Amino acid sequence: MQQTVNNFIRKYNLQTDEHTRYIDLVSEIGELGKEILSSTSYGKKPYSQTIAATEELGDCIFSLFALCCEMNVDAEEALKCAIAKYEARHKQKGSIGSEE
């Protein structure tokens, strides 16, 4: 998936710096949050999947992979490291959280 995003970025000449990619990711996460809040009437009813939420989540995924590309980080390796860290925490503390 990361290579697909990288190819798209290169095809349409969308390269930019990591600061801009990070801000874009945060913006997309905010848009996803707004859609979830809206679709649940701000938590008054259960979440039900919407096309808009799926599209916003796709934007978040694209932005995250684009950030990985800009930072020269292999997303799959980063995920493997995170999972290993969480497994070690769970084994040690019974929880994956970073709280002491």
N, C-alpha and C positions, 0 to 999 in steps of 0.2 A: 504494500500500500504506500509506503514511503517513496518508493521509486516512481510509482504512478503520479504522486503529487509532485515530485521533483521534475518529472518529464513535463507535466502540465505547466509548471512554473517556467521552465526553460522555453517551452513552445510559445507561450504568450509573453515572454520577457517580463516576468513578474518578480524578478529577484529584488530583494531589499535587505536591509540590515536586521540583525536579530532584535534590536529594540522595537522596531516597527512590527516585526512578526509577533513579539510578545504582547504588545498592545493590542494587536488584532485578535490574538487568542483570547485575551481577557474580555475584549468587546464581544466576541462571539459567545463566550460563556455567559455573559450578561444577557445577551439576546435569548439564549436557551432558558435561562432562569426566568426571564420575563414571560416567555411562552408557557412555561410550566405554571407559574403563578396565575397567569390569565386563565389557563385551561382548568385550573382547580378553584377558580374564584377566590384566590389567595388563601388556599387551604381549607375552604369551606366544603369542598366535595373531593372525592378521591380522584387521583390522576387517571386519565384515560388517554392512551396514545393518540396523538394527532399528527397529521401530515406536517404541519408547521414545526412541531417539536422534533420530528425525525429530520427535517431539513436543517434545523438549527444545530442539532447534534452532529450532522454531517459537516456543517461549517466548522464546528469545534474540532472535529477529527482532522479535517483538511488543515486548519490553522496550526494544530499541534504538530502534524507531520511537516508542515512548511517550516515551523520553528526548528524542528530537529534537523532539517536539511540545512538551514541557514547556520546552525551552530555546529554542523558536521558531527552530529550525534546519531548513532544507529538506534532507531526507536526500539527495535526488537531487543537489542542488547541492554538498553536502558530498562526495559520492562523486566527482563530476566534478572537484572541486578536488584530491582525493586522487590520482585517476588522472593528472591533469596533473602533479602533483608527482612521482609515480613515473616517469612518462615522461621528465620533465626530468632526474631523477637517473640513469635508465638511459642517456640520451643522453650525459650528462656523465661518468658513472663506470662504465657497463656493468653497474650493479646498482641495484635499487630501494631497497636498505637505507639507513638513515640513518647507519650507521657512517661515521666519517671515514676 
